[in-house]
Amino acid sequence: MYNEHVPLIAQQAKSIEGFLAVCRFTMHSIRRPFNRIDVDNKITSTTEEGWSHLVDNVDKYFEAATSEEFCLTDRFYHLLDIKGLNLTKVGFVLQMCGHPIGCIDTHHIQDFNKKHKFELPSSRPYKSIRWETISKLSDRVLKANKKPNYDNSPYPNYEYNVWRNRDLVTRYIGLCYHEPMKNPEHMWNSWCDKIAIKYNKDYKDGYQVSAHHLSHIIGFRKEIENGKFGTSLLWSNKSNNQDKFEAALCAV
């Protein structure tokens, strides 16, 4: 599943249209069952704001997600600047871009809690891993460090994300290789198997769930290429720039 479908998705993400499709699909997956994801889903106003920012600055984020000049942690710092994408969802985007990371969602968190016998403090069991590995660490970082002033920096948001999330990103990456997650491939395959069982009326097996990721990306990409989600101006500008480039070549 992972070895067949993720490389095909990553191939799609090597273009700006494909990268945007990966991000939009990820945004549609936020707090929504996998079998209910559709291009016509509405997303929250905060996530929609993040999408608009992404489209307006797509070259920067596309480079951060795909260029070989960036390390994995740097990719996180840049993409965390997009509203609506937290550590887990940035991990999902980067996984579909072909990087060695995974998406620690509620299913993995529940497995983690069972494996390490966490005392669940509420009816929402996925909270405990965040309390133990993310939220407390986040609070400690913020209390121990006064927020620096990055007003004169050419990349203030990036530098703030490095300061704010450095320990969190490192911990998150480590968790993706910790039992019971094991590694990104195991995370992907086990998640697809769980979803197939959970929604057995929609999927016959985990392979179909895995393949559905790819079909979603292709579907979202077609809509984006047709100007859906506010991308029509992006392609219009791209076309105008291409026309100017070709005219300049003819003039040489």
BELMOTA-V540410 format. One record per run of one state. SS is the DSSP state (A for helix, B for strand, O for the rest). FROM is the first residue (numbers start at 1). TO is the last residue. Records with the same first field share a line. If there is no record, write none. Layout:
# BELMOTA-V540410
SS = FROM-TO / FROM-TO
This chain:
# BELMOTA-V540410
O = 1-1 / 13-15 / 29-33 / 37-44 / 57-57 / 67-71 / 80-86 / 97-105 / 116-126 / 145-155 / 176-183 / 199-205 / 226-227 / 231-231 / 252-252
A = 2-12 / 16-28 / 34-36 / 45-56 / 58-66 / 72-79 / 87-96 / 106-115 / 127-144 / 156-175 / 184-198 / 206-225 / 228-230 / 232-251
